[in-house]
């Protein structure tokens, strides 16, 4: 257990819970390293048949901690030397079922990681947003590939460029989530979904997931996004947008 991610294995389900509520569960290098480590070990552990991602506090995830962006912009080595890319690779190639329970705000990577999940359950108050373009950046985590496949080009382009938040009902109608649960029902739905998957034939489930995805193609796209993302981090547009955002809103996207 790290100080940012709590892990618990029960009935074949590995629960990974964001525990940085005071920062709206913004993900930093320590959180990415903890998540990628848990996913890599879970991939090899036969006792783990599904993974459930959830979060403490009123918000699921405020995105990437902006304090990490200068290091990302200055980095000249391979992308996988960065914690966020190690997490994205572990997420992309994770062959077992992934389930997410999302309450409140899911911003930036807090939303794009959901595109890698096999079940997504939302609270009525959930709001999903992708503010990349508004901040002078580009989409990440393969979202510029996955969203057009889910939503069609025009709807995906509009959402990616507008930066607006969509509510839980819209997310379900768009096929981004399975359903909505208020209060304790959210975790009951997510835990129930993960436990049902854990009770199924692990090989049959893994093969079904593999037939529905192309992780090699997706990872190549994530690397392409990442190269442009890091270029944009150093741009004048992005620096001005970060300064305005930090002054008025907070320290994560």
ABEGO torsion letter per residue (X at the ends): XBAABBBBBBGGBBBBBBBAAAAGGBBBAAAAAAAAAAAAAAAABAABABBBBBBBEABABAEBBAAAAAAAAABABBAAABAAAAAAAAAAABABBBBBBBBEBBBEAAAAAAAABABBBBBAABBBBBAAAAAGBBBBGGAAAAAAAAAEAAAAAAAAAAGBBBBAAAAAAAGABABBBBEAAAAAAAAAAAAAAAABBAAAAAAAAAAABBAAAAAAAAAAAAAAAAAAAABAAAAAAAAAAAAAAEABX
